[in-house]
Amino acid sequence: MADPNTTPTPANTPMSGADILVHSLIRHGVDTVFAYPGGASMPIHQALTRVPNKLRTILPRHEQGGGFMAHGYSRTTGKASVCMSTSGPGATNFVTCIADAKMDSIPAIFITGQVSTNVLGNDAFQETPMVEICRGITKHHYLLTRTEDITRVVKEAFHIATTGRPGPVLIDVCKDVQTRSIVPDWDPPMDLPGYRPVRKAPRPELEAVIAAIRASKKPFIYAGGGVTHSDAAAELREFAELVGAPVGLTVHGLGNFPSEHYLCLQMLGMHGTVYSNYAINEADLLIALGVRFDDRVTGKLTEFAKHGKIVHVDIDKSEIHKNKLAHVPVHSDVKHALTELNALLKEPKNADLTAGGRYPDWWRQVDAWRAAEPLKFTEPEGFIIPQYAIRRLWEILRDRNQLNDTIITTGVGQHQMWAAQFFPFNTPRKWITSGGLGTMGFGLPAALGAKVAFPNNLVIDIDGDGSFLMNVQELATAYAEKIPAKVLLLNNQHLGMVMQWEDRFFGSNRGHTYLGAGDDHPPYPDFCKIAEGFGVASKGVVDKADLDAALVEMIESPGPFLLNVHVPHQEHVLPMIPAGATVKDIIRA
């Protein structure tokens, strides 16, 4: 992050509010903004044209696309990203992106233009009350009505977005605030008297965790997105190895513990592995790290992990006891807690906990479950099923030694869960997906944001045709802005996950989940022709024998590329625990 005390313009020089805002972003280390202009934000865009060598402005083709590009940037870097829109419909097009950031704890600054202060509340042209609209889906929010407040608000916004439990901050900027000129104060004091985001658990609290481990015969580590946000993957691995306990990961925890590690039981929850779900429900000690006991993990809450004592470590105190009672609550930064726990475990008095071989019966049971119920699928001859396409992509990248330099984004649906199952990750921030909100249309723009953040990484959006079509216009951004992200499109002509629920719970009655144009039409729409119209290279694949060469062509393409893989719609994501059910109700592959 840049030094906020480095003034880019001479002291005592009047500047417009728009210029002050842009230079404030530069001072906070921002190098890229994703911004779509309009009447109420034009002064900001004019200011952006004056700093092209300091701040790259990327023009999305829809405000939601820009918002999710910001997600891709933040989720891969851990930094606060910035996106901008005008007032009214431009601003409301951010609402889904803001809600998604709040659910998944993503640090992002959403800057929206607003009508001038003299017409606020008068239903002026393109006026929407963004603070009121977004009050429940932001970590914090501002309506800027004074040019003098810009530098303080920007400073506070970055502090709030990135500290404690990260989250989105909205800054709604009235147009006259942007045009008025003042001499800025570049380093004003923040005014956040009640905000205390950092808590580090003292040693006595952590001694209770050690005592719980000592009393346990069947421990289980349940790790989530909080490990990512705390940058605690290395500490998690050390802790798991010291204790010798199995590790299950949430959808946002994937990559924080190496999938290839013996202790790793992969993803748990609705579409997690059978063995991780069995283990978490039979454990006598559940060590929950940076998780929120989401319903997609727990199923029926009263039956979830009811045999075990729960240790819950989280920076957000409101998450502790929210869904499940924590017998050992630890309100703390996860990285700090794990660092201190590892130090405690290494003390001579705790040598019995780290000597190894402490849980032989537990591991015999876990290994029996793992051997009996591996992730699997039936591989047909001739045609391509989605699981096979994803696995082959992973195998090809593995054989090319490119896995550590590959970032995967997804849309939302069956393809998302198959990617979580069959594209294993060993490092954090390489797996970018919309978890809590489950937003279709996320994958392509998030891939573009990730590629901007890491231009030397291969970035692939694994998407479904339903999700992809929701923000397909961002192919124009990929081409015009020269962002060579790739799309592996698993095209089954259906809203796959909803269709799967129809098959399982509604007698296969189709309630508007078919996306094609009818049996007498070829697959619809023709995504390769759409890509061609945007100037993006593409290829369509139907036959299994052609898949590997097409995947390599996609990987090696110098520009953006769409690989349209036609797959059958009859496949289901399995295993599956039905919503509100228990591990006893699991549907196996």
PLY file of the C-alpha trace (Angstrom):
ply
format ascii 1.0
element vertex 589
property float x
property float y
property float z
element edge 588
property int vertex1
property int vertex2
end_header
0.00 0.00 0.00
1.28 3.44 -0.90
2.30 5.87 1.79
-0.80 8.02 2.43
1.47 10.86 3.58
3.07 11.25 0.14
1.33 14.26 -1.43
1.09 13.97 -5.24
0.34 17.68 -5.75
1.83 20.85 -4.24
0.56 21.82 -0.82
-2.16 24.45 -0.61
-3.29 23.75 -4.17
-7.08 23.75 -4.55
-8.39 20.60 -6.19
-11.82 19.44 -7.23
-13.51 16.82 -5.11
-13.22 14.36 -7.98
-9.46 14.87 -8.19
-9.16 14.61 -4.42
-11.07 11.33 -4.49
-8.90 9.86 -7.25
-5.66 10.94 -5.59
-6.90 9.54 -2.29
-7.31 6.16 -3.99
-3.77 6.36 -5.36
-2.45 7.17 -1.88
-4.06 3.98 -0.58
-2.23 1.83 -3.09
-5.01 1.44 -5.65
-3.62 0.68 -9.10
-6.82 -0.38 -10.88
-10.45 0.69 -10.79
-13.37 -0.96 -12.56
-15.63 1.93 -13.50
-18.66 2.61 -15.70
-19.46 6.32 -16.19
-22.71 8.23 -16.10
-24.07 11.68 -15.44
-23.54 11.67 -11.67
-20.00 10.28 -11.85
-18.60 12.10 -14.89
-16.37 14.42 -12.84
-14.68 11.37 -11.29
-14.07 9.87 -14.72
-12.62 13.14 -15.94
-10.27 13.04 -12.97
-9.32 9.44 -13.83
-8.25 10.57 -17.32
-5.66 12.83 -15.67
-3.80 9.98 -13.93
-3.53 7.19 -16.55
0.05 6.38 -15.57
-0.86 5.94 -11.91
-4.28 4.34 -12.04
-5.64 1.95 -14.67
-9.33 2.38 -15.38
-11.06 -0.69 -16.81
-14.42 -0.14 -18.47
-16.79 -3.07 -17.90
-19.85 -3.47 -20.10
-22.25 -3.66 -17.16
-21.90 -2.32 -13.63
-22.42 -5.77 -12.16
-19.58 -6.99 -14.34
-17.36 -4.27 -12.91
-18.40 -5.16 -9.38
-17.48 -8.81 -9.87
-14.19 -7.84 -11.53
-13.46 -6.06 -8.26
-14.32 -9.32 -6.47
-11.82 -11.24 -8.60
-9.15 -8.67 -7.80
-9.83 -8.70 -4.04
-10.33 -12.43 -3.63
-6.99 -13.22 -5.27
-4.90 -10.45 -3.68
-6.57 -9.93 -0.31
-6.46 -6.18 -1.00
-9.41 -3.83 -1.10
-10.52 -3.35 -4.69
-12.41 -0.38 -6.10
-15.30 -0.16 -8.53
-17.40 2.80 -9.57
-20.76 3.57 -11.15
-23.09 6.47 -11.65
-26.26 7.08 -9.64
-29.66 5.46 -10.01
-29.66 2.29 -12.15
-25.87 2.25 -12.34
-25.65 2.24 -8.57
-28.42 -0.32 -8.06
-26.63 -2.64 -10.48
-23.99 -2.89 -7.74
-26.42 -4.19 -5.13
-25.89 -7.88 -5.92
-22.10 -7.41 -5.92
-22.25 -5.65 -2.55
-24.44 -8.37 -1.02
-22.08 -11.02 -2.40
-19.10 -9.24 -0.83
-20.87 -9.00 2.52
-21.75 -12.72 2.55
-18.23 -13.82 1.60
-16.34 -11.16 3.62
-14.68 -9.48 0.64
-12.92 -6.12 1.11
-14.20 -3.89 -1.67
-14.92 -0.19 -2.01
-18.03 0.60 -4.06
-18.09 4.26 -5.15
-21.32 5.55 -6.63
-22.22 8.95 -8.03
-25.21 10.66 -6.50
-27.36 13.65 -7.44
-26.34 17.04 -6.11
-27.04 17.87 -2.49
-29.61 20.55 -3.36
-31.94 17.92 -4.91
-31.31 15.00 -2.56
-34.58 13.39 -1.60
-36.54 15.09 -4.41
-36.69 12.05 -6.71
-34.34 13.80 -9.08
-33.36 12.14 -12.35
-31.50 8.87 -11.62
-31.67 9.34 -7.87
-31.75 6.26 -5.64
-31.11 6.27 -1.88
-28.12 3.94 -2.01
-27.23 4.12 1.67
-30.75 3.09 2.63
-30.88 0.39 -0.04
-27.54 -1.10 1.04
-27.69 -0.55 4.79
-28.10 -4.27 5.52
-25.52 -5.53 3.01
-22.51 -3.31 3.69
-19.95 -3.41 6.44
-20.22 0.38 6.45
-21.57 3.10 4.16
-21.20 6.82 3.55
-23.18 9.55 1.81
-20.64 12.27 0.99
-22.25 15.70 1.10
-19.07 17.72 1.89
-15.95 17.89 -0.22
-13.93 18.39 2.98
-14.84 14.87 4.12
-13.51 12.96 1.08
-10.01 12.19 2.33
-11.23 11.10 5.76
-13.98 8.92 4.37
-11.66 7.19 1.90
-9.13 6.59 4.67
-11.82 5.13 6.92
-13.31 3.06 4.11
-10.05 1.23 3.42
-9.45 0.71 7.13
-12.93 -0.70 7.69
-12.96 -2.87 4.55
-9.64 -4.58 5.30
-9.52 -4.93 9.09
-11.26 -7.41 11.34
-13.73 -9.41 9.30
-13.35 -7.87 5.83
-16.34 -6.53 3.97
-17.72 -4.04 1.46
-17.91 -0.29 2.04
-20.17 1.98 -0.01
-19.24 5.62 -0.68
-22.09 7.54 -2.33
-20.70 10.86 -3.62
-22.95 13.78 -4.49
-22.11 15.41 -7.81
-21.55 18.89 -6.42
-19.11 17.39 -3.90
-17.12 16.15 -6.90
-17.03 19.49 -8.67
-16.36 21.84 -5.72
-12.68 22.76 -5.20
-10.89 22.99 -1.87
-7.38 22.61 -0.48
-7.36 19.00 0.75
-6.09 17.69 4.06
-4.40 14.49 2.92
-4.09 12.82 6.31
-7.08 13.68 8.50
-7.75 11.71 11.67
-10.29 8.93 11.37
-13.53 9.25 13.30
-14.33 5.65 14.27
-14.62 5.68 18.07
-16.60 2.43 18.34
-14.70 0.37 15.79
-12.29 -2.10 17.37
-11.73 -4.74 14.69
-8.67 -6.54 15.99
-8.77 -8.98 18.87
-6.01 -11.41 19.77
-7.05 -14.08 22.21
-4.95 -14.15 25.37
-3.16 -17.32 26.33
-5.64 -18.46 29.03
-8.39 -18.64 26.38
-6.17 -20.74 24.15
-5.16 -23.04 27.00
-8.80 -24.14 27.03
-8.38 -25.31 23.43
-5.32 -27.35 24.41
-7.30 -28.90 27.25
-10.08 -29.83 24.83
-7.57 -31.49 22.50
-6.10 -33.46 25.39
-9.54 -34.78 26.32
-10.37 -35.73 22.73
-10.14 -39.11 21.06
-11.70 -38.11 17.75
-10.77 -34.51 16.87
-11.72 -32.83 13.60
-10.57 -29.47 12.19
-13.27 -27.53 10.32
-11.61 -24.67 8.39
-13.25 -21.95 6.33
-12.83 -18.64 4.57
-11.63 -16.94 7.74
-8.36 -18.81 7.32
-8.01 -17.22 3.88
-8.77 -13.71 5.11
-6.34 -14.10 8.01
-3.59 -15.47 5.70
-3.28 -18.39 8.08
-2.85 -21.33 5.69
0.70 -22.08 6.87
-0.35 -21.90 10.52
-3.32 -24.19 9.83
-1.08 -26.80 8.26
1.35 -26.70 11.19
-1.50 -26.96 13.68
-3.09 -29.94 11.91
0.24 -31.73 11.66
1.06 -31.10 15.31
-2.33 -32.39 16.47
-2.59 -35.12 13.85
-6.28 -34.43 13.23
-8.24 -34.68 9.98
-9.11 -31.43 8.21
-12.35 -30.68 6.37
-12.76 -27.51 4.35
-15.71 -25.30 3.46
-16.15 -24.15 -0.12
-14.18 -21.00 0.76
-11.65 -22.94 2.77
-10.43 -24.92 -0.25
-6.74 -24.33 -0.86
-5.96 -23.35 2.72
-4.87 -26.92 3.40
-3.20 -28.99 0.65
-5.72 -31.33 -0.95
-2.98 -33.91 -1.50
-2.08 -34.00 2.23
-2.92 -37.21 4.08
-4.81 -35.25 6.77
-7.06 -33.55 4.22
-10.60 -34.90 3.90
-11.43 -32.33 1.19
-14.68 -30.35 1.11
-17.49 -31.02 3.55
-21.15 -30.14 3.48
-24.00 -30.64 1.00
-21.74 -31.73 -1.88
-18.66 -32.57 0.16
-17.03 -35.95 0.45
-18.90 -38.69 2.26
-15.93 -39.32 4.51
-15.53 -35.69 5.61
-19.22 -35.50 6.49
-19.08 -38.76 8.39
-15.98 -37.62 10.26
-17.28 -34.21 11.30
-20.49 -35.77 12.61
-18.73 -38.53 14.55
-15.95 -36.36 16.00
-15.89 -35.76 19.73
-14.09 -32.42 19.24
-14.80 -29.97 16.43
-12.18 -27.23 16.05
-13.93 -24.62 13.89
-11.60 -21.99 12.43
-13.00 -18.96 10.60
-16.34 -20.55 9.74
-19.97 -19.54 10.23
-21.70 -22.94 10.47
-23.49 -22.27 7.21
-26.57 -24.36 6.42
-24.85 -25.83 3.35
-22.35 -27.40 5.75
-24.53 -28.22 8.72
-27.79 -29.38 7.17
-30.20 -29.87 10.06
-28.56 -27.85 12.82
-29.86 -29.89 15.74
-28.29 -33.03 14.30
-25.01 -31.51 13.15
-21.92 -32.46 15.17
-24.11 -33.23 18.16
-21.66 -35.81 19.55
-18.79 -33.37 19.90
-17.53 -30.45 21.89
-17.13 -27.34 19.70
-14.19 -24.94 19.73
-15.02 -21.90 17.60
-12.31 -19.37 16.67
-13.50 -16.29 14.77
-12.62 -12.61 14.48
-16.34 -11.76 14.28
-17.77 -12.21 17.75
-21.33 -12.22 16.39
-20.64 -15.53 14.60
-19.79 -17.34 17.82
-22.89 -19.11 19.21
-24.96 -17.74 16.28
-25.85 -21.12 14.78
-24.16 -23.64 17.07
-23.21 -23.26 20.72
-19.45 -23.10 21.14
-18.28 -24.94 24.26
-14.90 -23.18 23.90
-15.50 -19.77 22.28
-12.38 -17.94 21.10
-12.93 -14.42 19.79
-9.70 -13.82 17.92
-7.87 -13.30 14.69
-7.40 -16.85 13.37
-3.76 -16.40 12.41
-2.88 -15.15 15.89
-4.83 -17.95 17.57
-3.18 -20.66 15.46
0.29 -19.15 15.96
-0.18 -19.17 19.72
-1.74 -22.65 19.73
1.20 -23.99 17.75
3.59 -22.43 20.27
1.65 -24.00 23.14
1.66 -27.40 21.46
5.44 -27.24 21.14
5.93 -26.66 24.85
7.40 -29.68 26.71
4.29 -30.05 28.89
2.23 -30.73 25.76
4.64 -33.16 24.11
2.11 -35.97 24.56
-0.25 -34.17 22.17
2.22 -34.00 19.30
4.10 -37.27 19.57
2.01 -38.89 16.83
-0.08 -42.03 16.86
-2.47 -40.51 19.36
-5.66 -41.40 17.51
-5.14 -44.84 15.89
-8.73 -46.00 16.19
-10.05 -42.71 14.85
-7.77 -42.81 11.83
-8.61 -46.44 11.11
-12.24 -45.41 10.94
-11.56 -42.30 8.82
-9.41 -44.29 6.40
-12.10 -46.95 6.11
-14.65 -44.29 5.17
-12.20 -42.71 2.74
-11.49 -46.05 1.04
-15.16 -47.03 0.84
-16.58 -43.71 -0.42
-14.12 -41.85 -2.66
-15.24 -39.07 -4.96
-16.07 -40.83 -8.23
-18.13 -40.73 -11.40
-19.04 -43.17 -14.12
-17.10 -42.35 -17.27
-19.11 -43.04 -20.45
-17.65 -43.77 -23.85
-17.69 -41.23 -26.64
-19.24 -38.16 -25.05
-17.98 -35.75 -22.41
-19.44 -35.41 -18.94
-18.62 -32.30 -16.87
-16.71 -34.15 -14.14
-14.41 -35.70 -16.74
-13.75 -32.35 -18.45
-12.78 -30.71 -15.16
-10.58 -33.61 -14.10
-8.81 -33.64 -17.48
-8.17 -29.88 -17.21
-6.59 -30.43 -13.80
-4.52 -33.40 -15.02
-3.25 -31.52 -18.07
-2.25 -28.52 -15.95
-0.60 -30.86 -13.44
1.40 -32.57 -16.16
2.43 -29.17 -17.55
3.49 -28.07 -14.03
1.08 -25.12 -14.18
-1.23 -25.80 -11.23
0.49 -23.42 -8.84
0.17 -20.62 -11.42
-3.50 -21.21 -12.23
-6.50 -19.38 -10.80
-9.95 -20.90 -11.20
-13.15 -18.89 -11.03
-16.67 -20.29 -11.45
-20.24 -19.32 -11.99
-22.81 -20.89 -9.69
-24.47 -24.26 -10.07
-23.48 -27.84 -10.82
-20.27 -26.85 -12.58
-19.22 -24.92 -9.47
-19.58 -27.95 -7.22
-17.92 -30.30 -9.72
-14.99 -27.87 -9.90
-14.77 -27.90 -6.09
-14.77 -31.70 -6.13
-12.55 -32.55 -9.10
-10.09 -29.64 -9.35
-8.06 -29.94 -6.12
-6.17 -26.96 -4.71
-3.03 -26.90 -2.60
-2.66 -23.14 -2.06
-5.11 -20.39 -1.07
-6.57 -17.65 -3.28
-6.48 -19.80 -6.42
-10.14 -20.80 -6.10
-12.56 -17.89 -6.59
-16.29 -18.52 -6.33
-19.49 -16.94 -5.05
-20.34 -18.95 -1.96
-22.76 -17.32 0.45
-24.92 -15.49 -2.08
-24.42 -17.98 -4.92
-24.53 -15.41 -7.72
-24.89 -16.66 -11.27
-22.87 -14.57 -13.71
-19.96 -14.30 -11.26
-17.38 -16.39 -13.12
-16.37 -14.41 -16.21
-16.01 -10.94 -14.65
-14.28 -12.41 -11.59
-11.81 -14.11 -13.94
-11.08 -10.78 -15.60
-10.44 -9.11 -12.25
-8.18 -11.97 -11.18
-6.23 -11.80 -14.44
-5.71 -8.07 -14.02
-4.37 -8.69 -10.52
-2.14 -11.59 -11.64
-1.32 -11.09 -15.33
1.28 -13.88 -15.29
-1.16 -16.50 -13.97
-3.39 -18.64 -16.14
-6.97 -17.69 -15.19
-9.83 -19.99 -16.21
-13.52 -19.49 -15.57
-15.20 -22.90 -15.28
-18.77 -21.96 -16.10
-22.21 -23.23 -17.02
-24.26 -21.90 -19.92
-26.91 -20.41 -17.62
-24.41 -18.56 -15.45
-22.18 -17.51 -18.34
-25.02 -15.90 -20.28
-25.83 -13.58 -17.36
-22.64 -11.54 -17.88
-21.58 -12.67 -21.36
-21.16 -9.00 -22.36
-17.88 -8.94 -20.42
-16.27 -10.78 -23.34
-16.12 -7.26 -24.78
-14.11 -6.12 -21.76
-11.77 -9.09 -22.16
-11.13 -8.22 -25.80
-11.01 -4.43 -25.62
-8.93 -4.31 -22.44
-6.67 -7.17 -23.63
-7.34 -9.40 -20.63
-6.58 -12.98 -21.75
-8.74 -14.94 -19.32
-10.18 -18.27 -20.50
-13.64 -19.81 -20.20
-14.28 -23.56 -19.97
-18.01 -23.59 -20.69
-19.83 -26.77 -19.68
-22.91 -26.37 -21.83
-25.80 -28.66 -20.89
-28.64 -26.37 -22.09
-30.20 -26.36 -18.63
-30.12 -24.65 -15.27
-28.33 -27.72 -14.03
-28.55 -27.46 -10.26
-32.22 -26.47 -10.24
-32.88 -29.29 -12.72
-31.09 -31.71 -10.39
-33.42 -30.71 -7.55
-36.36 -31.17 -9.91
-35.15 -34.70 -10.61
-34.63 -35.49 -6.94
-37.59 -33.78 -5.30
-40.16 -32.80 -7.97
-40.53 -35.92 -10.09
-38.38 -34.46 -12.89
-41.09 -31.94 -13.74
-39.31 -29.13 -15.57
-40.19 -25.75 -14.10
-38.56 -23.55 -16.73
-35.03 -24.92 -16.34
-34.48 -25.72 -20.03
-32.43 -22.98 -21.72
-32.42 -24.24 -25.29
-34.72 -23.38 -28.20
-36.36 -26.79 -28.59
-35.53 -30.31 -29.67
-35.69 -29.28 -33.34
-32.90 -26.73 -32.82
-29.17 -27.26 -32.36
-27.72 -26.20 -28.98
-28.82 -22.64 -28.32
-27.43 -20.02 -28.27
-24.35 -20.53 -30.43
-21.73 -19.37 -27.94
-18.90 -19.63 -30.47
-20.70 -17.16 -32.76
-21.28 -14.87 -29.78
-17.57 -15.01 -28.94
-16.71 -14.33 -32.58
-18.87 -11.23 -32.47
-16.86 -9.98 -29.50
-13.57 -10.81 -31.24
-12.78 -13.62 -28.82
-11.30 -16.90 -30.08
-13.41 -19.98 -29.42
-13.86 -23.66 -30.10
-16.76 -26.07 -29.71
-16.25 -29.67 -28.60
-18.67 -32.60 -28.59
-16.55 -35.73 -28.92
-14.49 -36.99 -26.01
-11.56 -37.74 -28.31
-11.24 -34.04 -29.14
-11.29 -32.71 -25.58
-7.61 -32.86 -24.63
-6.40 -31.02 -27.72
-9.08 -28.37 -27.22
-8.09 -27.87 -23.58
-4.46 -27.41 -24.60
-5.51 -24.93 -27.30
-7.44 -22.96 -24.68
-4.54 -23.00 -22.24
-2.02 -21.88 -24.87
-4.20 -19.26 -26.52
-2.47 -15.85 -26.24
-5.75 -13.96 -25.84
-9.13 -14.55 -24.24
-10.63 -17.88 -25.27
-13.98 -19.63 -24.97
-14.06 -23.44 -25.04
-17.69 -24.49 -25.48
-17.94 -28.12 -24.31
-21.27 -29.80 -24.97
-22.21 -32.09 -22.08
-25.32 -34.13 -21.22
-27.82 -32.63 -18.82
-28.60 -35.88 -16.98
-25.55 -35.74 -14.68
-26.06 -34.96 -10.99
-23.61 -33.55 -8.44
-23.09 -36.34 -5.95
-22.71 -36.98 -3.07
-25.55 -34.76 -1.89
-27.11 -34.11 1.48
-30.61 -32.70 0.81
-31.28 -29.25 2.27
-32.23 -29.43 5.95
-31.37 -33.12 6.12
-28.56 -34.94 7.92
-25.57 -37.04 6.98
-27.79 -40.10 7.41
-29.75 -38.91 4.35
-26.72 -38.55 2.08
-27.22 -39.51 -1.57
-24.11 -41.27 -2.84
-22.59 -41.30 -6.30
0 1
1 2
2 3
3 4
4 5
5 6
6 7
7 8
8 9
9 10
10 11
11 12
12 13
13 14
14 15
15 16
16 17
17 18
18 19
19 20
20 21
21 22
22 23
23 24
24 25
25 26
26 27
27 28
28 29
29 30
30 31
31 32
32 33
33 34
34 35
35 36
36 37
37 38
38 39
39 40
40 41
41 42
42 43
43 44
44 45
45 46
46 47
47 48
48 49
49 50
50 51
51 52
52 53
53 54
54 55
55 56
56 57
57 58
58 59
59 60
60 61
61 62
62 63
63 64
64 65
65 66
66 67
67 68
68 69
69 70
70 71
71 72
72 73
73 74
74 75
75 76
76 77
77 78
78 79
79 80
80 81
81 82
82 83
83 84
84 85
85 86
86 87
87 88
88 89
89 90
90 91
91 92
92 93
93 94
94 95
95 96
96 97
97 98
98 99
99 100
100 101
101 102
102 103
103 104
104 105
105 106
106 107
107 108
108 109
109 110
110 111
111 112
112 113
113 114
114 115
115 116
116 117
117 118
118 119
119 120
120 121
121 122
122 123
123 124
124 125
125 126
126 127
127 128
128 129
129 130
130 131
131 132
132 133
133 134
134 135
135 136
136 137
137 138
138 139
139 140
140 141
141 142
142 143
143 144
144 145
145 146
146 147
147 148
148 149
149 150
150 151
151 152
152 153
153 154
154 155
155 156
156 157
157 158
158 159
159 160
160 161
161 162
162 163
163 164
164 165
165 166
166 167
167 168
168 169
169 170
170 171
171 172
172 173
173 174
174 175
175 176
176 177
177 178
178 179
179 180
180 181
181 182
182 183
183 184
184 185
185 186
186 187
187 188
188 189
189 190
190 191
191 192
192 193
193 194
194 195
195 196
196 197
197 198
198 199
199 200
200 201
201 202
202 203
203 204
204 205
205 206
206 207
207 208
208 209
209 210
210 211
211 212
212 213
213 214
214 215
215 216
216 217
217 218
218 219
219 220
220 221
221 222
222 223
223 224
224 225
225 226
226 227
227 228
228 229
229 230
230 231
231 232
232 233
233 234
234 235
235 236
236 237
237 238
238 239
239 240
240 241
241 242
242 243
243 244
244 245
245 246
246 247
247 248
248 249
249 250
250 251
251 252
252 253
253 254
254 255
255 256
256 257
257 258
258 259
259 260
260 261
261 262
262 263
263 264
264 265
265 266
266 267
267 268
268 269
269 270
270 271
271 272
272 273
273 274
274 275
275 276
276 277
277 278
278 279
279 280
280 281
281 282
282 283
283 284
284 285
285 286
286 287
287 288
288 289
289 290
290 291
291 292
292 293
293 294
294 295
295 296
296 297
297 298
298 299
299 300
300 301
301 302
302 303
303 304
304 305
305 306
306 307
307 308
308 309
309 310
310 311
311 312
312 313
313 314
314 315
315 316
316 317
317 318
318 319
319 320
320 321
321 322
322 323
323 324
324 325
325 326
326 327
327 328
328 329
329 330
330 331
331 332
332 333
333 334
334 335
335 336
336 337
337 338
338 339
339 340
340 341
341 342
342 343
343 344
344 345
345 346
346 347
347 348
348 349
349 350
350 351
351 352
352 353
353 354
354 355
355 356
356 357
357 358
358 359
359 360
360 361
361 362
362 363
363 364
364 365
365 366
366 367
367 368
368 369
369 370
370 371
371 372
372 373
373 374
374 375
375 376
376 377
377 378
378 379
379 380
380 381
381 382
382 383
383 384
384 385
385 386
386 387
387 388
388 389
389 390
390 391
391 392
392 393
393 394
394 395
395 396
396 397
397 398
398 399
399 400
400 401
401 402
402 403
403 404
404 405
405 406
406 407
407 408
408 409
409 410
410 411
411 412
412 413
413 414
414 415
415 416
416 417
417 418
418 419
419 420
420 421
421 422
422 423
423 424
424 425
425 426
426 427
427 428
428 429
429 430
430 431
431 432
432 433
433 434
434 435
435 436
436 437
437 438
438 439
439 440
440 441
441 442
442 443
443 444
444 445
445 446
446 447
447 448
448 449
449 450
450 451
451 452
452 453
453 454
454 455
455 456
456 457
457 458
458 459
459 460
460 461
461 462
462 463
463 464
464 465
465 466
466 467
467 468
468 469
469 470
470 471
471 472
472 473
473 474
474 475
475 476
476 477
477 478
478 479
479 480
480 481
481 482
482 483
483 484
484 485
485 486
486 487
487 488
488 489
489 490
490 491
491 492
492 493
493 494
494 495
495 496
496 497
497 498
498 499
499 500
500 501
501 502
502 503
503 504
504 505
505 506
506 507
507 508
508 509
509 510
510 511
511 512
512 513
513 514
514 515
515 516
516 517
517 518
518 519
519 520
520 521
521 522
522 523
523 524
524 525
525 526
526 527
527 528
528 529
529 530
530 531
531 532
532 533
533 534
534 535
535 536
536 537
537 538
538 539
539 540
540 541
541 542
542 543
543 544
544 545
545 546
546 547
547 548
548 549
549 550
550 551
551 552
552 553
553 554
554 555
555 556
556 557
557 558
558 559
559 560
560 561
561 562
562 563
563 564
564 565
565 566
566 567
567 568
568 569
569 570
570 571
571 572
572 573
573 574
574 575
575 576
576 577
577 578
578 579
579 580
580 581
581 582
582 583
583 584
584 585
585 586
586 587
587 588
